[in-house]
Amino acid sequence: MYLVVIAWLYVALMMAVAEATHSAGTVLGAFFTFVLYGAVPVALVIYLGGRPARRRAAKAREAAQLEQQRAASAAPDGSGEAAAEAPVAPVRKEP
């Protein structure tokens, strides 16, 4: 996939160079040619092409969190709840 991306950027760069060096072309036009024909479409294709990998990573992350929660709930007392703090005697005012 990266070979296609590199080739497309090369073609877009050559289009921009041709426009910049043409007698009727401008450098600003060449910049927009490269951005609109090269950078934006390539960024979109890479983003959409990476969607399955991001989805798999998110599912793996959720599975790891679930496994961590299951391991935490297997506490020594078996209740799955945190141990309560030691009781503190109430403080009274002296008369």
N, C-alpha and C positions, 0 to 999 in steps of 0.2 A: 504494500500500500504506500509505503514511503517513497518508493521509486516513482510512482505516478505523481505524488505530491511534488517531488523535486523537479520532475519533468515539466509539470504544469507551471510551477513558479519560474522555471527557466524560460519557457515560452512567453509568459507574461512579462518577464524582465526584458526579453528581446523586443517585444512589442513596444514597451515603454522607451527603450533606447532608440528604436526606429522613429518613434514619434518625437522624441527630444532632439534628434539630429536632423529631422526633416526641416526643410525651409519654412514650411507653414506650421510646424509644430512648436510647442512650448514645453518647458520643463514642468510647469504646473500640470499641463495636460498629461505628460508622461507619468507624473506621480499618481494622478487619479486613474490612469489606465492600469498601472501596476496594482494599485489598491483595489479597484473595482473588478478587474479581471483576474487578479492573482491572489492577493492576500485574503480578501473576504470570502471568496468561494472555497479556498483551501481551508481556512479556519472552520467554515461551516461543515465541510466534508469530514475533517478530523474530529470535530465535536460529535457529529452524528455517528461516525464510525466507531468512536470510543464508548458509545452508550452501552453496548452489551458488557464491556469490561467493567464499567462503573457499576452496572446493575449487579454483576457477579460479586464485586467487592463489597457492595452494600449488604447483600445477602450473607456473605461470609462474616462480615462484621456483626450483623444481627445474630447469627448462629453462635458466634464467640461470646457475645454478651449473654445470650440465653444459657449457654453452657456455664458461664461464670456465675450467673444467678443460681443455677441448679447446684453448683458446687458450694456456693455460700449458704444455701438453704439446708445443706447436709451438715449442720453444725453439730457439735458433740451432744447437745441435749436433744437434738432432733426436732425442735420446735420451729426452727427457721427464723426465729425472732431474736433481736439483739437482747443481751442480758441487761436486766434492770440495774440501775445504780444502787449503791448501798443506801439504806434509809438514813435520813438526817433528822436528828431530834429537833423539834420546834424550839425556837428561841422565844423566851418569855421576858417581859419587862419585870424588873424588880420593883416591888412597891415602895 
